[in-house]
């Protein structure tokens, strides 16, 4: 039941916020709104969204969608009381029920209302945490800037969130009771088994992150690994671990773009949640490079996020977390891999595993909230809180997926070297 609007004397905040925000949800508020003057509007039993400043309404007027809401949240102009996950669930359920996800919200009525209530003005400046990239899309220089925006916050910051392996990708829960660390070990071993690695084999780890897979293959399976990353902080972290664990004879990490790797003849190649960052136009180049770097009979494993409802990563993700990100349906990715000459042998959907992974990261992050704010400031910390909550929900609801795609480079006479039955 909607409560009767009760504006504060002379300010009219509740009518203003209701008239501005309700059209974005087809005339039905999924959450209760409280304005900066204490007036409220919306369902009594819903999570409370607090508009702490008129700037929030201005952002909604100029960006009446995901980006405007995100900008207002990370700056603290909008806050949420109660369960953040439940608030987002209700918002998205209303958007879907009204069919609003198919197009942009009605801008003109919102702007007219904003003008009538005097909350319109110059567009608020984007928050300082929003990415500002320059240069040609997916050029070497721009890609380095995009990766630096996301990964070079600091290694200490990511250690507040990730498991001891520093595996920043979907884990594999063999049982619901597995800890995050166990599930990440499960994932690393699963990749090793799918790739059929053996002691002395040669492996190329494209976009090696903080080295979880590179170090695991060397330490547990005696594999010779070349890992490449374009994030300086990551390379420094892995180099320290290589030295600490005495693995310099097995692991080499380069600060190098995947397009600049000259070696060939690898027994296996991996790309773990890096393919989303290479761009739609560059993806054929990416998979062709993987194919050309493998020996005949060599295997490739690409773990990658997928999305059916729209290309890209979404306005918030692309503005704050992973600039220039591109996702597509998994079937389209499989077709592109096959176009490179590789034969796809297995596609393993792991969507539900990502929900558990992200929730585990979120719990760690919230338990270290004060440290995170001290390290990166409250605005960036709020970016990451919103990122994890939103990500968990899109995987939970099936709007995004994550898939392990195993492929092999056949010999000219068609021999794959794959086992007759799956052994993993």
C-alpha positions as CSV (number, residue, x, y, z in Angstrom):
1,X,0.0,0.0,0.0
2,X,1.3,3.5,-0.9
3,X,1.4,5.9,2.0
4,X,0.0,9.4,1.6
5,X,2.7,11.9,0.7
6,X,3.5,14.3,3.5
7,X,5.8,17.1,2.3
8,X,7.7,19.3,4.8
9,X,6.3,22.8,5.1
10,X,7.2,24.9,2.1
11,X,9.7,22.5,0.5
12,X,7.5,20.0,-1.3
13,X,10.3,17.4,-1.5
14,X,8.2,14.3,-1.4
15,X,6.0,15.4,-4.4
16,X,9.1,16.4,-6.3
17,X,11.0,13.2,-5.7
18,X,7.9,11.0,-6.4
19,X,7.1,12.9,-9.6
20,X,10.7,12.6,-10.7
21,X,11.4,9.0,-9.8
22,X,8.0,7.2,-10.2
23,X,8.0,7.6,-14.1
24,X,11.3,5.7,-14.1
25,X,9.5,2.7,-12.8
26,X,6.3,3.0,-14.8
27,X,4.4,4.9,-12.0
28,X,5.1,2.3,-9.3
29,X,7.8,2.8,-6.7
30,X,9.5,-0.5,-5.7
31,X,11.2,1.1,-2.7
32,X,10.3,3.8,-0.1
33,X,11.9,7.1,-0.7
34,X,12.9,9.6,2.0
35,X,13.9,13.1,1.0
36,X,16.5,15.3,2.6
37,X,13.8,17.1,4.5
38,X,12.4,13.9,6.1
39,X,9.3,13.6,3.9
40,X,8.6,10.1,2.5
41,X,6.7,8.4,-0.3
42,X,6.4,4.7,-1.3
43,X,5.5,1.3,0.1
44,X,5.8,1.2,3.9
45,X,7.3,-2.3,4.0
46,X,10.0,-1.7,1.4
47,X,13.7,-0.9,1.9
48,X,14.2,2.9,2.4
49,X,16.2,4.8,-0.2
50,X,17.3,8.1,1.2
51,X,17.9,11.1,-1.1
52,X,20.3,13.2,1.0
53,X,20.6,16.0,-1.6
54,X,18.7,17.8,-4.4
55,X,21.7,16.9,-6.5
56,X,20.4,13.3,-6.6
57,X,17.3,14.6,-8.4
58,X,19.4,16.6,-10.8
59,X,21.4,13.5,-11.7
60,X,18.2,11.6,-12.3
61,X,16.9,14.4,-14.5
62,X,20.0,14.4,-16.7
63,X,20.8,10.6,-16.5
64,X,17.5,8.9,-15.7
65,X,18.8,5.4,-15.7
66,X,21.5,3.1,-14.3
67,X,24.3,5.6,-14.6
68,X,22.5,8.5,-12.8
69,X,21.5,6.3,-10.0
70,X,25.0,4.9,-9.6
71,X,26.5,8.4,-9.7
72,X,24.1,9.5,-6.9
73,X,24.9,6.4,-4.8
74,X,28.7,6.6,-5.0
75,X,28.7,10.3,-4.1
76,X,26.4,9.6,-1.1
77,X,23.5,11.7,-2.6
78,X,21.5,8.5,-2.4
79,X,21.8,5.9,0.4
80,X,19.9,2.8,1.4
81,X,18.7,1.8,4.8
82,X,18.2,-1.9,5.3
83,X,19.0,-4.8,3.0
84,X,20.8,-3.4,-0.1
85,X,20.3,-6.7,-2.0
86,X,16.5,-6.6,-1.4
87,X,16.3,-3.0,-2.5
88,X,18.0,-3.8,-5.8
89,X,15.8,-7.0,-6.2
90,X,12.7,-4.9,-5.9
91,X,13.9,-2.2,-8.3
92,X,14.8,-4.7,-11.0
93,X,11.6,-6.8,-10.5
94,X,9.5,-3.6,-11.2
95,X,11.6,-2.6,-14.2
96,X,11.1,-6.1,-15.7
97,X,7.4,-6.2,-14.9
98,X,6.8,-2.8,-16.6
99,X,9.0,-3.8,-19.6
100,X,11.2,-0.8,-18.9
101,X,14.5,-2.6,-19.5
102,X,13.9,-2.6,-23.2
103,X,14.3,1.1,-23.6
104,X,15.4,4.3,-21.8
105,X,13.2,5.8,-19.1
106,X,10.9,8.7,-20.1
107,X,13.2,11.7,-20.0
108,X,10.9,14.6,-20.9
109,X,8.4,14.2,-18.1
110,X,11.2,14.0,-15.5
111,X,12.9,17.1,-16.8
112,X,9.6,19.1,-16.8
113,X,8.9,18.1,-13.3
114,X,12.4,18.9,-12.2
115,X,12.0,22.4,-13.7
116,X,8.7,22.9,-12.0
117,X,10.1,22.0,-8.6
118,X,13.3,24.1,-9.1
119,X,15.7,21.2,-8.7
120,X,17.1,21.5,-12.2
121,X,20.3,23.3,-12.9
122,X,23.6,22.6,-14.5
123,X,24.4,18.9,-14.8
124,X,26.3,17.7,-11.7
125,X,29.9,16.9,-12.6
126,X,30.6,13.1,-12.8
127,X,32.2,11.7,-9.6
128,X,36.0,11.7,-9.6
129,X,35.9,7.8,-9.4
130,X,34.3,7.6,-12.9
131,X,36.7,6.5,-15.6
132,X,37.9,9.0,-18.1
133,X,39.7,7.2,-20.9
134,X,41.1,8.8,-24.1
135,X,42.4,7.5,-27.4
136,X,41.2,4.9,-29.9
137,X,39.0,2.2,-28.5
138,X,41.1,-0.9,-27.6
139,X,44.4,0.6,-28.8
140,X,47.4,-0.6,-26.7
141,X,47.6,2.7,-24.8
142,X,43.8,2.9,-24.0
143,X,43.7,-0.8,-23.0
144,X,46.5,-0.2,-20.5
145,X,44.7,2.8,-19.1
146,X,41.4,0.8,-18.8
147,X,43.2,-2.1,-17.0
148,X,45.1,0.4,-14.7
149,X,41.8,2.0,-13.7
150,X,40.5,-1.3,-12.5
151,X,43.5,-3.2,-11.2
152,X,46.0,-0.7,-10.0
153,X,44.0,0.6,-7.0
154,X,46.5,-1.4,-4.8
155,X,47.3,-5.0,-4.1
156,X,46.5,-4.4,-0.5
157,X,42.9,-3.3,-1.4
158,X,42.2,-6.5,-3.3
159,X,43.6,-8.5,-0.5
160,X,40.7,-7.2,1.6
161,X,38.3,-9.0,-0.8
162,X,39.9,-12.0,-2.4
163,X,41.1,-15.4,-1.1
164,X,44.8,-16.1,-0.3
165,X,45.3,-17.2,-3.9
166,X,44.2,-13.7,-5.1
167,X,42.0,-15.4,-7.6
168,X,39.8,-12.6,-9.1
169,X,37.4,-14.8,-11.1
170,X,34.5,-17.2,-10.5
171,X,35.3,-20.1,-8.1
172,X,34.0,-23.7,-8.4
173,X,32.0,-25.0,-5.4
174,X,32.1,-28.8,-5.4
175,X,29.8,-28.6,-2.4
176,X,27.8,-25.6,-1.0
177,X,29.9,-25.9,2.2
178,X,33.2,-25.2,0.5
179,X,35.0,-22.1,1.7
180,X,36.0,-19.5,-0.9
181,X,39.6,-20.6,-0.7
182,X,38.6,-24.3,-1.3
183,X,36.4,-23.3,-4.2
184,X,39.2,-21.3,-5.8
185,X,41.5,-24.3,-5.4
186,X,38.8,-26.4,-7.0
187,X,38.6,-24.0,-9.9
188,X,42.4,-24.0,-10.5
189,X,42.6,-27.8,-10.4
190,X,39.6,-28.1,-12.7
191,X,41.4,-25.9,-15.3
192,X,44.6,-28.0,-14.9
193,X,42.6,-31.2,-15.5
194,X,40.8,-29.8,-18.5
195,X,44.0,-28.6,-20.1
196,X,45.7,-31.9,-19.4
197,X,48.9,-30.3,-18.1
198,X,51.9,-32.4,-17.3
199,X,55.3,-31.7,-15.6
200,X,57.6,-29.8,-18.0
201,X,54.8,-28.7,-20.3
202,X,54.6,-25.1,-21.6
203,X,51.7,-22.9,-20.7
204,X,50.7,-19.3,-21.7
205,X,48.5,-17.5,-19.1
206,X,46.9,-14.5,-20.9
207,X,45.8,-11.8,-18.5
208,X,47.3,-13.7,-15.5
209,X,45.9,-11.4,-12.8
210,X,47.7,-11.8,-9.5
211,X,49.1,-15.1,-10.7
212,X,46.7,-17.6,-9.0
213,X,46.7,-20.0,-12.0
214,X,50.3,-19.4,-13.1
215,X,51.6,-20.2,-9.6
216,X,49.3,-23.1,-9.1
217,X,50.3,-24.9,-12.4
218,X,54.0,-24.4,-11.6
219,X,53.7,-25.4,-7.9
220,X,51.3,-28.3,-8.1
221,X,52.0,-29.6,-11.6
222,X,55.5,-28.6,-12.5
223,X,54.5,-26.7,-15.6
224,X,56.6,-24.0,-17.2
225,X,54.4,-20.9,-17.3
226,X,54.6,-17.6,-19.1
227,X,52.1,-15.1,-17.7
228,X,51.3,-11.8,-19.2
229,X,49.6,-8.8,-17.7
230,X,49.4,-5.1,-18.4
231,X,48.8,-4.1,-14.8
232,X,52.0,-3.0,-13.0
233,X,50.6,-3.7,-9.5
234,X,49.8,-7.3,-10.5
235,X,53.3,-8.0,-11.9
236,X,55.0,-6.6,-8.8
237,X,52.8,-8.8,-6.6
238,X,53.4,-12.0,-8.6
239,X,57.1,-11.4,-8.9
240,X,57.3,-11.2,-5.1
241,X,55.4,-14.5,-4.7
242,X,57.6,-16.2,-7.3
243,X,60.7,-15.3,-5.3
244,X,59.1,-16.2,-2.0
245,X,58.1,-19.7,-3.3
246,X,61.3,-20.4,-5.2
247,X,59.5,-20.7,-8.6
248,X,61.7,-18.5,-10.8
249,X,62.8,-21.5,-12.8
250,X,59.2,-22.3,-13.8
251,X,57.3,-19.0,-13.9
252,X,58.0,-15.8,-15.9
253,X,55.7,-12.9,-15.7
254,X,55.8,-10.1,-18.3
255,X,54.3,-6.6,-18.4
256,X,53.1,-7.3,-21.9
257,X,49.9,-7.1,-24.0
258,X,48.7,-10.4,-25.3
259,X,49.1,-9.1,-28.9
260,X,52.9,-8.7,-28.3
261,X,53.6,-12.3,-27.2
262,X,56.0,-13.7,-29.8
263,X,56.5,-17.4,-28.6
264,X,54.6,-20.3,-30.2
265,X,54.3,-24.0,-29.6
266,X,52.6,-23.9,-26.2
267,X,51.0,-27.1,-24.9
268,X,48.2,-25.0,-23.4
269,X,46.8,-21.5,-23.2
270,X,44.4,-20.0,-20.7
271,X,42.5,-16.8,-20.5
272,X,40.5,-16.4,-17.3
273,X,37.9,-13.6,-17.4
274,X,40.1,-11.5,-19.6
275,X,38.4,-12.0,-22.9
276,X,35.6,-9.5,-21.9
277,X,38.2,-6.7,-22.0
278,X,39.6,-7.2,-25.5
279,X,36.6,-5.6,-27.3
280,X,34.2,-6.8,-29.9
281,X,36.3,-5.8,-32.9
282,X,39.5,-7.3,-31.4
283,X,38.0,-10.6,-30.3
284,X,38.9,-12.4,-33.6
285,X,42.5,-11.1,-33.2
286,X,42.4,-12.4,-29.6
287,X,41.2,-16.0,-30.4
288,X,43.4,-16.2,-33.6
289,X,46.4,-15.4,-31.4
290,X,45.5,-18.1,-29.0
291,X,45.2,-20.6,-31.8
292,X,48.5,-19.5,-33.4
293,X,50.4,-19.9,-30.1
294,X,49.3,-23.5,-29.5
295,X,51.0,-26.6,-30.9
296,X,49.0,-29.1,-32.7
297,X,47.0,-31.0,-30.1
298,X,47.4,-28.1,-27.6
299,X,44.4,-27.0,-25.6
300,X,42.9,-23.6,-24.7
301,X,40.6,-22.8,-21.9
302,X,38.7,-19.5,-21.9
303,X,36.7,-18.6,-18.8
304,X,34.5,-15.7,-19.7
305,X,31.4,-13.8,-18.8
306,X,28.4,-13.8,-21.1
307,X,25.3,-11.7,-21.5
308,X,22.2,-12.2,-23.7
309,X,20.1,-9.1,-23.0
310,X,22.5,-6.5,-24.4
311,X,26.1,-6.2,-25.5
312,X,28.8,-4.6,-23.3
313,X,29.0,-4.5,-19.5
314,X,26.3,-2.0,-18.7
315,X,26.5,1.8,-18.0
316,X,27.7,1.5,-14.4
317,X,30.3,-1.3,-15.0
318,X,31.7,0.5,-18.0
319,X,31.9,3.8,-16.3
320,X,33.3,2.7,-13.0
321,X,34.7,-0.8,-13.0
322,X,35.7,-2.1,-16.4
323,X,35.8,0.6,-19.1
324,X,35.4,-0.7,-22.7
325,X,34.2,-4.1,-21.5
326,X,32.2,-6.2,-24.0
327,X,30.1,-9.3,-23.3
328,X,28.0,-11.4,-25.7
329,X,25.9,-14.6,-25.7
330,X,28.1,-17.7,-25.1
331,X,27.1,-19.2,-28.4
332,X,28.5,-16.2,-30.3
333,X,31.8,-16.6,-28.4
334,X,31.9,-20.3,-29.3
335,X,31.4,-19.4,-32.9
336,X,34.3,-16.9,-32.8
337,X,36.6,-19.4,-31.2
338,X,35.7,-22.0,-33.9
339,X,36.3,-19.4,-36.6
340,X,39.9,-19.2,-35.3
341,X,40.5,-22.9,-36.3
342,X,40.1,-24.3,-32.8
343,X,37.7,-27.1,-32.1
344,X,35.4,-26.4,-29.1
345,X,35.1,-29.6,-27.0
346,X,33.3,-28.5,-23.8
347,X,31.2,-25.6,-22.6
348,X,30.7,-25.5,-18.8
349,X,28.2,-23.0,-17.4
350,X,29.1,-21.8,-13.9
351,X,26.6,-19.0,-13.3
352,X,25.4,-20.1,-9.8
353,X,29.0,-20.5,-8.7
354,X,29.6,-16.8,-9.4
355,X,26.8,-15.8,-7.1
356,X,28.5,-17.7,-4.2
357,X,31.9,-16.3,-5.2
358,X,30.7,-12.7,-5.2
359,X,28.8,-13.0,-2.0
360,X,31.9,-14.4,-0.3
361,X,33.9,-11.4,-1.7
362,X,31.1,-9.0,-0.4
363,X,31.2,-10.5,3.1
364,X,35.0,-10.0,3.2
365,X,34.7,-6.5,1.9
366,X,32.0,-5.4,4.4
367,X,34.0,-6.9,7.3
368,X,37.0,-4.7,6.1
369,X,34.9,-1.7,5.3
370,X,36.8,0.8,7.5
371,X,40.1,-0.4,6.0
372,X,38.8,-0.1,2.5
373,X,37.6,3.5,3.1
374,X,41.0,4.4,4.6
375,X,42.8,3.0,1.6
376,X,40.7,4.3,-1.3
377,X,38.3,6.8,0.2
378,X,34.5,6.4,0.8
379,X,33.5,7.2,-2.8
380,X,35.6,4.4,-4.3
381,X,34.5,2.1,-1.5
382,X,30.9,2.8,-2.4
383,X,31.6,2.0,-6.0
384,X,32.8,-1.4,-5.0
385,X,29.9,-2.1,-2.7
386,X,27.5,-1.2,-5.5
387,X,29.5,-3.3,-8.0
388,X,29.4,-6.5,-5.8
389,X,25.7,-6.2,-4.9
390,X,24.7,-5.5,-8.5
391,X,27.0,-8.3,-9.9
392,X,25.6,-10.9,-7.5
393,X,22.1,-10.0,-8.5
394,X,22.6,-10.1,-12.3
395,X,24.1,-13.6,-12.0
396,X,21.5,-14.7,-9.6
397,X,18.7,-13.6,-11.9
398,X,20.4,-15.1,-15.0
399,X,21.0,-11.8,-16.8
400,X,24.7,-12.6,-17.0
401,X,26.6,-15.9,-17.0
402,X,30.1,-17.2,-16.8
403,X,31.4,-20.1,-18.8
404,X,34.5,-22.2,-19.2
405,X,35.1,-23.0,-22.9
406,X,37.6,-25.8,-23.6
407,X,39.0,-26.0,-27.2
408,X,41.8,-27.9,-28.9
409,X,44.0,-27.2,-31.9
410,X,43.7,-30.3,-34.1
411,X,46.5,-31.6,-36.2
412,X,46.2,-31.2,-40.0
413,X,44.9,-34.8,-40.1
414,X,42.2,-34.2,-37.5
415,X,43.9,-35.7,-34.5
416,X,42.9,-33.9,-31.3
417,X,44.6,-35.9,-28.6
418,X,41.6,-35.5,-26.4
419,X,40.6,-38.3,-24.0
420,X,37.7,-40.5,-25.0
421,X,35.8,-39.6,-21.8
422,X,36.0,-36.5,-19.6
423,X,38.4,-37.1,-16.7
424,X,37.7,-33.9,-14.8
